């Protein structure tokens, strides 16, 4: 999905769960350039050659479930595409699929695939394929497949069916935007497919439009898993703006500097007729309280251009960058710095959020709004300080008195007092969340109340009224001799 070529070989690794064994594979699109996988038990690895931007491929895996697996158990397989050191967005380098083992019996399943295809003066074409199969272990007869295609679409050409038996179809409801296909039977393990085409007039293709196509297969009576007897496919039109925010560097500590990275652009998404925006792209980043933009730190890399310095418009905690029109299938990058305040309130999540839109939202309607915003949520362990040691002690005359003041909290707290201490007494912060109160008391005893304070940049700070008592020199009675004359 990036904008730079990647040199191979690049490993794709599939891990099958216990109780499942690799039974083979197939592929299409650019995956036909991949060689045979290396199978090591339940770990299967393919090596992908060089990938240019926009290249994609599909690998289909056949897995055999052991006969002793109990129905109802969920089996999860995981696949990982190698993460490159220079990748900024890696969430899509991993995927997993969970399937529940079903009981014995008939089990019909339908899956719909399709996409936009060519166009003409009359409008935009779309193709569909309904893949139907019996994944159970009992044959099913008199199969009925119904497809409800969008009301904006018109069926054209003919129905094309690949099936090992007999089939027919009812085309009398095409004006009502559905048809029904009939198959004589599906034996266990059989797969058939139904193919057709539609056209949408240009007047029915506004930005933001979505076209739902629902297909069902029956009979569902006795089916051990009727949930997968329905499949829906959605085709869309318009710009697909996206933004993804990540942390480039820095620690979430009071007074520290953070560097954020934004990937954004106009995606080439699946089953989308992508379009350029008519308006200028706008990035709006809302900083959390306690964050301040560092002037001169923002740099922008637009598709095909050199990096440039671009300060945002700053309005309180809101940073705004106004860009040019966002071209379909072009991707851009921006990074900037913020500095955290010296004092941060405990409980402040320090979450900041970025949004992408255009200055012509009425025309630039995005069918996928979910990826128009991104937040970076830090994993914080900040905690305001608390003094945990006792609030009093006693020093003895003639001895060096010492008392250790302790705190908890993160980051490490500093400890001090603004009070004037007796001349013989010192308070020394140790730099590790502790401080030592020490001194040799004078001959005359006394009491001092000291207001201790602790702070670590996370508010509120801590205070403790500490009582120090010191004993004076002991007083011994004086006995004088008495002389009688």
C-alpha positions as CSV (number, residue, x, y, z in Angstrom):
1,X,0.0,0.0,0.0
2,X,3.0,2.3,0.2
3,X,4.6,4.6,-2.4
4,X,8.0,3.0,-2.6
5,X,9.1,-0.3,-4.2
6,X,10.3,-3.1,-1.9
7,X,13.1,-5.5,-2.7
8,X,12.5,-9.2,-2.0
9,X,12.5,-11.9,-0.9
10,X,9.8,-11.0,1.6
11,X,8.5,-13.9,3.7
12,X,4.8,-14.5,4.3
13,X,4.4,-17.0,7.2
14,X,1.2,-18.9,7.9
15,X,0.7,-20.8,11.2
16,X,-2.1,-23.3,11.3
17,X,-3.6,-24.4,14.6
18,X,-3.1,-27.8,16.2
19,X,-5.5,-30.3,14.7
20,X,-5.2,-28.8,11.2
21,X,-2.8,-29.9,8.5
22,X,-1.7,-28.1,5.3
23,X,-3.4,-29.7,2.3
24,X,-2.4,-27.4,-0.6
25,X,-2.7,-23.9,-2.0
26,X,-3.8,-21.9,-5.0
27,X,-3.2,-18.3,-6.0
28,X,-4.1,-15.5,-8.4
29,X,-3.3,-11.8,-9.3
30,X,0.5,-11.1,-8.7
31,X,0.7,-14.1,-6.4
32,X,1.3,-16.2,-9.5
33,X,5.0,-15.0,-9.2
34,X,5.4,-16.8,-5.9
35,X,7.2,-20.2,-5.8
36,X,6.2,-23.2,-3.8
37,X,6.0,-22.7,-0.1
38,X,8.3,-24.3,2.5
39,X,6.2,-26.4,4.9
40,X,7.6,-27.1,8.4
41,X,4.9,-28.8,10.3
42,X,2.1,-26.3,10.7
43,X,4.2,-23.4,9.6
44,X,4.1,-22.5,5.9
45,X,6.3,-19.9,4.4
46,X,6.2,-18.2,0.9
47,X,8.9,-15.9,-0.3
48,X,7.6,-13.0,-2.3
49,X,9.8,-11.3,-4.9
50,X,10.2,-7.5,-5.3
51,X,6.9,-5.6,-4.9
52,X,6.2,-2.3,-6.7
53,X,3.7,0.1,-5.2
54,X,0.1,-1.1,-5.8
55,X,1.1,-4.7,-6.4
56,X,-1.2,-7.2,-4.7
57,X,-1.9,-10.9,-4.8
58,X,-4.1,-13.6,-3.2
59,X,-3.1,-16.9,-1.7
60,X,-5.8,-19.5,-1.0
61,X,-4.8,-22.3,1.5
62,X,-6.5,-25.7,1.7
63,X,-6.3,-27.0,5.3
64,X,-7.5,-30.4,6.5
65,X,-9.1,-30.8,9.9
66,X,-8.3,-34.0,11.9
67,X,-11.2,-36.3,12.4
68,X,-10.9,-36.2,16.1
69,X,-11.5,-32.5,16.5
70,X,-14.7,-31.9,18.5
71,X,-17.4,-29.8,16.8
72,X,-17.8,-26.3,18.4
73,X,-14.0,-25.8,18.8
74,X,-12.7,-22.6,17.3
75,X,-9.6,-22.9,15.2
76,X,-7.5,-19.8,14.5
77,X,-4.8,-19.5,11.8
78,X,-2.4,-16.5,11.8
79,X,-0.5,-15.0,8.9
80,X,2.3,-12.5,9.1
81,X,3.9,-10.4,6.3
82,X,7.5,-9.4,7.3
83,X,7.7,-6.0,8.9
84,X,10.3,-3.8,7.3
85,X,12.4,-1.4,9.5
86,X,11.3,1.6,7.6
87,X,7.5,0.9,7.7
88,X,5.4,3.4,9.6
89,X,2.1,1.5,9.5
90,X,2.4,-2.2,10.3
91,X,-1.1,-3.0,11.6
92,X,-1.9,-4.6,8.2
93,X,1.2,-6.9,8.3
94,X,-0.7,-9.4,10.4
95,X,-4.1,-11.1,10.0
96,X,-5.9,-14.0,11.6
97,X,-8.9,-16.1,10.7
98,X,-11.0,-18.1,13.1
99,X,-13.4,-20.9,12.0
100,X,-15.6,-23.0,14.2
101,X,-15.6,-26.8,13.6
102,X,-19.2,-27.8,12.6
103,X,-21.2,-30.9,13.2
104,X,-21.6,-33.6,10.5
105,X,-24.4,-32.9,8.0
106,X,-25.1,-30.6,5.0
107,X,-23.5,-27.2,5.1
108,X,-24.0,-24.8,2.3
109,X,-21.9,-21.7,2.0
110,X,-22.0,-18.7,-0.3
111,X,-19.4,-16.0,-0.9
112,X,-19.7,-13.1,-3.2
113,X,-16.8,-11.3,-4.9
114,X,-16.8,-8.6,-7.5
115,X,-15.5,-5.3,-8.5
116,X,-15.9,-2.4,-10.9
117,X,-14.7,-3.1,-14.4
118,X,-14.7,-1.1,-17.6
119,X,-16.9,1.8,-18.6
120,X,-18.7,3.3,-21.6
121,X,-20.7,6.3,-22.5
122,X,-23.7,4.6,-20.9
123,X,-22.0,4.2,-17.5
124,X,-19.8,2.1,-15.3
125,X,-19.7,-1.7,-15.4
126,X,-19.4,-4.0,-12.4
127,X,-18.9,-7.8,-12.4
128,X,-20.0,-10.3,-9.7
129,X,-19.2,-13.9,-8.9
130,X,-21.2,-16.0,-6.4
131,X,-19.1,-18.8,-5.1
132,X,-21.3,-21.6,-3.7
133,X,-20.1,-24.8,-2.0
134,X,-21.1,-27.6,0.2
135,X,-18.6,-27.7,3.0
136,X,-20.5,-30.3,4.9
137,X,-20.4,-34.1,4.5
138,X,-23.9,-34.8,3.1
139,X,-25.2,-34.0,-0.3
140,X,-27.9,-31.3,-0.8
141,X,-30.4,-31.3,-3.7
142,X,-32.5,-28.6,-5.3
143,X,-30.2,-25.6,-4.6
144,X,-31.7,-22.2,-4.9
145,X,-29.4,-19.1,-5.2
146,X,-31.0,-15.6,-5.1
147,X,-29.1,-12.4,-5.8
148,X,-30.5,-9.0,-5.1
149,X,-28.4,-6.4,-6.9
150,X,-28.6,-2.6,-6.3
151,X,-31.6,-0.7,-7.6
152,X,-29.2,1.7,-9.4
153,X,-27.7,-1.2,-11.4
154,X,-29.1,-2.8,-14.6
155,X,-28.4,-6.4,-15.4
156,X,-26.8,-7.0,-18.8
157,X,-25.3,-9.8,-20.9
158,X,-26.1,-13.3,-19.7
159,X,-25.8,-15.4,-16.6
160,X,-22.7,-17.6,-16.7
161,X,-22.7,-20.7,-14.4
162,X,-19.9,-23.2,-13.8
163,X,-21.5,-26.3,-12.2
164,X,-20.8,-30.0,-12.4
165,X,-24.5,-30.8,-12.8
166,X,-27.7,-29.3,-14.2
167,X,-28.7,-25.7,-13.7
168,X,-31.4,-23.2,-14.7
169,X,-32.4,-19.7,-13.8
170,X,-35.4,-17.4,-13.5
171,X,-34.8,-14.0,-15.2
172,X,-38.3,-12.7,-15.0
173,X,-37.5,-10.4,-12.0
174,X,-34.5,-8.5,-13.5
175,X,-36.6,-5.4,-13.6
176,X,-37.1,-5.8,-9.9
177,X,-33.3,-6.1,-9.5
178,X,-33.0,-9.8,-8.5
179,X,-32.8,-13.2,-10.1
180,X,-32.8,-16.8,-8.9
181,X,-30.5,-19.6,-10.1
182,X,-31.2,-23.3,-9.5
183,X,-28.6,-26.1,-9.2
184,X,-29.7,-29.7,-9.2
185,X,-27.4,-30.7,-6.3
186,X,-24.1,-30.0,-4.4
187,X,-22.2,-33.0,-3.3
188,X,-19.8,-32.7,-0.3
189,X,-16.8,-30.7,-1.4
190,X,-18.4,-29.4,-4.6
191,X,-17.9,-25.8,-5.5
192,X,-19.8,-23.9,-8.2
193,X,-20.0,-20.3,-9.3
194,X,-22.5,-17.9,-10.8
195,X,-21.2,-14.9,-12.8
196,X,-23.0,-11.9,-14.1
197,X,-22.5,-8.2,-15.0
198,X,-24.3,-4.9,-14.3
199,X,-24.0,-1.3,-15.4
200,X,-24.7,1.9,-13.5
201,X,-25.4,5.2,-15.4
202,X,-23.1,8.1,-14.7
203,X,-26.0,10.0,-13.1
204,X,-26.2,7.3,-10.4
205,X,-22.4,7.5,-9.5
206,X,-22.1,10.4,-7.1
207,X,-19.2,10.6,-4.6
208,X,-20.0,8.8,-1.4
209,X,-22.4,6.3,-3.1
210,X,-22.5,2.7,-1.9
211,X,-24.0,-0.2,-3.7
212,X,-25.0,-3.3,-1.7
213,X,-25.4,-6.6,-3.4
214,X,-26.9,-9.4,-1.2
215,X,-26.9,-13.1,-2.2
216,X,-28.4,-16.1,-0.4
217,X,-28.3,-19.9,-0.9
218,X,-30.8,-22.5,0.3
219,X,-32.4,-24.7,1.4
220,X,-31.4,-23.8,4.9
221,X,-33.4,-26.5,6.6
222,X,-31.0,-28.9,8.3
223,X,-28.0,-26.8,7.4
224,X,-25.5,-27.1,10.3
225,X,-24.4,-23.5,9.9
226,X,-27.0,-21.4,8.2
227,X,-25.1,-18.2,9.2
228,X,-22.9,-18.4,6.1
229,X,-25.9,-18.9,3.7
230,X,-25.9,-15.1,3.0
231,X,-23.2,-12.9,1.6
232,X,-23.1,-9.2,1.0
233,X,-20.7,-7.2,-1.2
234,X,-20.5,-3.4,-1.3
235,X,-19.1,-1.3,-4.2
236,X,-18.3,2.4,-3.5
237,X,-17.5,5.6,-5.3
238,X,-15.6,8.7,-4.2
239,X,-12.3,9.8,-2.6
240,X,-11.2,7.6,0.2
241,X,-9.3,10.0,2.5
242,X,-7.2,8.4,5.2
243,X,-4.9,9.5,8.0
244,X,-2.8,7.4,10.4
245,X,-1.0,8.9,13.4
246,X,2.0,7.2,15.1
247,X,4.6,8.3,17.6
248,X,8.0,8.7,16.0
249,X,10.1,9.3,19.2
250,X,9.9,10.7,22.7
251,X,8.7,9.7,26.2
252,X,5.5,10.8,27.8
253,X,7.1,12.6,30.7
254,X,6.7,16.2,31.9
255,X,8.9,18.6,30.0
256,X,9.8,16.1,27.3
257,X,9.5,16.5,23.5
258,X,7.5,14.1,21.4
259,X,7.7,13.6,17.6
260,X,4.5,12.5,15.8
261,X,4.3,11.1,12.3
262,X,1.2,11.3,10.0
263,X,0.6,9.2,6.9
264,X,-2.3,10.5,4.9
265,X,-3.7,10.6,1.4
266,X,-6.4,9.4,-1.0
267,X,-6.5,5.6,-0.9
268,X,-6.9,3.1,-3.7
269,X,-9.3,0.9,-1.8
270,X,-10.9,-2.4,-2.7
271,X,-14.1,-2.2,-4.7
272,X,-13.9,1.6,-5.0
273,X,-14.0,3.9,-8.0
274,X,-11.5,6.3,-6.6
275,X,-11.7,10.0,-7.4
276,X,-9.5,13.1,-6.8
277,X,-10.9,15.7,-4.4
278,X,-12.2,18.9,-5.9
279,X,-11.3,20.8,-2.7
280,X,-8.1,21.3,-0.8
281,X,-7.1,18.7,1.7
282,X,-7.2,19.8,5.3
283,X,-5.4,18.1,8.2
284,X,-6.6,19.1,11.7
285,X,-4.6,17.9,14.7
286,X,-6.0,18.5,18.2
287,X,-3.4,18.4,20.8
288,X,-4.1,17.2,24.4
289,X,-4.0,19.7,27.2
290,X,-0.4,20.1,28.3
291,X,1.0,19.8,24.8
292,X,2.4,22.7,22.8
293,X,3.5,22.7,19.2
294,X,7.2,23.4,18.6
295,X,7.5,26.1,16.0
296,X,9.5,25.2,12.9
297,X,9.3,21.5,13.6
298,X,6.7,20.4,11.0
299,X,7.9,18.9,7.7
300,X,5.8,17.7,4.8
301,X,6.5,15.2,2.1
302,X,4.0,15.3,-0.7
303,X,3.9,12.6,-3.4
304,X,6.8,13.0,-5.8
305,X,8.2,16.2,-4.1
306,X,10.9,17.0,-1.7
307,X,10.5,17.5,2.0
308,X,9.4,21.0,2.9
309,X,9.0,22.9,6.2
310,X,5.3,23.8,6.8
311,X,4.2,25.3,10.1
312,X,0.5,24.8,10.8
313,X,-2.1,27.5,11.7
314,X,-2.2,27.3,15.5
315,X,-5.4,28.1,17.4
316,X,-5.0,27.0,21.0
317,X,-4.6,23.2,20.9
318,X,-5.7,22.9,17.3
319,X,-3.1,22.6,14.5
320,X,-4.4,23.0,10.9
321,X,-2.5,22.4,7.6
322,X,-4.3,23.3,4.4
323,X,-3.0,21.3,1.4
324,X,-3.8,21.2,-2.3
325,X,-6.3,18.7,-3.8
326,X,-5.7,15.1,-2.8
327,X,-5.2,13.0,-5.9
328,X,-6.5,9.4,-6.0
329,X,-3.8,6.8,-5.1
330,X,-1.3,9.3,-3.8
331,X,0.2,9.2,-0.3
332,X,1.9,11.8,1.8
333,X,3.8,12.1,5.1
334,X,4.1,14.8,7.7
335,X,5.9,14.9,11.0
336,X,6.1,17.5,13.8
337,X,7.1,18.0,17.4
338,X,5.3,18.9,20.6
339,X,6.6,19.6,24.0
340,X,4.9,18.5,27.2
341,X,4.3,21.0,30.0
342,X,6.5,20.8,33.1
343,X,3.3,19.9,35.0
344,X,0.7,17.5,33.8
345,X,-2.5,16.7,35.7
346,X,-2.9,13.1,36.9
347,X,-5.5,11.4,34.8
348,X,-4.7,13.4,31.7
349,X,-4.6,10.7,29.0
350,X,-2.5,12.8,26.7
351,X,-4.5,11.6,23.6
352,X,-4.4,13.7,20.5
353,X,-6.4,13.2,17.4
354,X,-6.0,14.1,13.8
355,X,-8.7,14.4,11.2
356,X,-8.6,14.7,7.4
357,X,-11.2,16.4,5.2
358,X,-11.4,19.0,2.4
359,X,-12.7,22.5,2.1
360,X,-15.4,21.2,-0.2
361,X,-17.1,18.5,1.8
362,X,-20.4,18.7,0.0
363,X,-18.8,17.4,-3.2
364,X,-15.9,15.4,-1.8
365,X,-18.1,12.8,0.0
366,X,-16.0,10.0,1.3
367,X,-17.8,6.5,1.5
368,X,-15.3,5.4,4.2
369,X,-15.4,7.8,7.1
370,X,-13.9,5.5,9.6
371,X,-10.3,6.2,8.4
372,X,-10.8,9.9,8.3
373,X,-9.5,10.2,11.9
374,X,-6.7,8.7,13.9
375,X,-5.7,9.0,17.5
376,X,-2.5,8.2,19.3
377,X,-3.3,6.7,22.7
378,X,-0.2,6.4,24.8
379,X,0.3,3.7,27.4
380,X,0.8,5.9,30.4
381,X,2.1,5.0,33.9
382,X,2.3,8.6,35.2
383,X,1.3,8.9,38.8
384,X,1.3,11.9,41.1
385,X,3.7,11.7,44.1
386,X,2.7,10.6,47.6
387,X,4.8,10.8,50.7
388,X,4.8,7.3,52.3
389,X,7.1,7.7,55.3
390,X,5.9,8.4,58.9
391,X,5.0,12.0,59.7
392,X,7.1,12.3,62.9
393,X,10.4,11.2,64.5
394,X,12.5,12.0,67.5
395,X,16.3,12.7,67.6
396,X,18.4,12.1,70.7
397,X,20.9,14.5,72.2
398,X,24.5,13.6,71.6
399,X,23.7,11.4,68.6
400,X,23.5,12.2,64.9
401,X,19.8,11.9,64.1
402,X,18.7,10.7,60.7
403,X,15.3,10.1,59.1
404,X,14.5,9.0,55.5
405,X,11.5,10.4,53.8
406,X,10.1,8.2,51.1
407,X,7.7,8.7,48.2
408,X,5.9,6.8,45.5
409,X,4.8,8.0,42.0
410,X,6.1,8.2,38.5
411,X,8.4,9.8,37.4
412,X,10.6,10.0,40.5
413,X,9.7,12.8,42.8
414,X,11.9,15.6,44.2
415,X,11.5,16.4,47.9
416,X,12.0,19.7,49.6
417,X,10.6,22.2,52.1
418,X,10.1,26.0,51.9
419,X,10.3,26.3,55.7
420,X,13.4,27.6,57.5
421,X,15.1,24.7,59.3
422,X,17.0,24.9,62.6
423,X,20.6,25.7,61.9
424,X,21.8,22.3,63.0
425,X,19.3,20.4,60.7
426,X,19.6,19.6,56.9
427,X,17.2,18.1,54.3
428,X,18.9,16.5,51.4
429,X,17.1,15.1,48.3
430,X,18.7,11.9,47.1
431,X,17.4,12.0,43.5
432,X,15.7,8.6,43.9
433,X,12.4,9.6,45.4
434,X,13.8,9.8,48.9
435,X,15.3,12.6,51.1
436,X,17.3,12.5,54.3
437,X,16.6,14.7,57.3
438,X,19.8,14.7,59.5
439,X,21.6,16.7,62.2
440,X,22.9,16.6,65.8
441,X,20.4,18.3,68.2
442,X,21.5,21.0,70.6
443,X,21.5,20.7,74.4
444,X,18.2,22.4,74.7
445,X,15.3,20.2,73.5
446,X,12.5,21.3,71.2
447,X,9.9,20.6,68.6
448,X,9.7,21.8,64.9
449,X,6.9,21.3,62.5
450,X,8.2,21.1,58.9
451,X,5.9,21.2,55.8
452,X,7.5,18.6,53.4
453,X,6.7,18.8,49.7
454,X,7.2,16.4,46.8
455,X,6.7,16.9,43.1
456,X,7.4,15.0,39.9
457,X,5.6,17.0,37.2
458,X,2.4,15.1,37.7
459,X,-0.1,17.2,39.6
460,X,-1.2,17.4,42.3
461,X,2.0,17.4,44.2
462,X,2.3,16.0,47.8
463,X,2.6,17.7,51.1
464,X,3.1,16.4,54.6
465,X,3.3,18.2,57.9
466,X,6.2,16.5,59.6
467,X,6.9,16.8,63.4
468,X,10.5,16.6,64.5
469,X,11.1,16.3,68.3
470,X,14.6,16.5,69.7
471,X,15.6,15.7,73.3
472,X,17.9,18.1,75.2
473,X,20.8,17.2,77.3
474,X,19.9,15.2,80.4
475,X,19.7,17.1,83.8
476,X,21.5,15.2,86.7
477,X,20.8,16.2,90.4
478,X,23.7,17.9,92.3
479,X,24.4,16.5,95.8
480,X,26.6,18.8,98.1
481,X,28.3,17.4,101.2
482,X,27.0,18.8,104.6
483,X,29.7,19.6,107.3
484,X,28.5,19.9,110.9
485,X,30.6,21.8,113.4
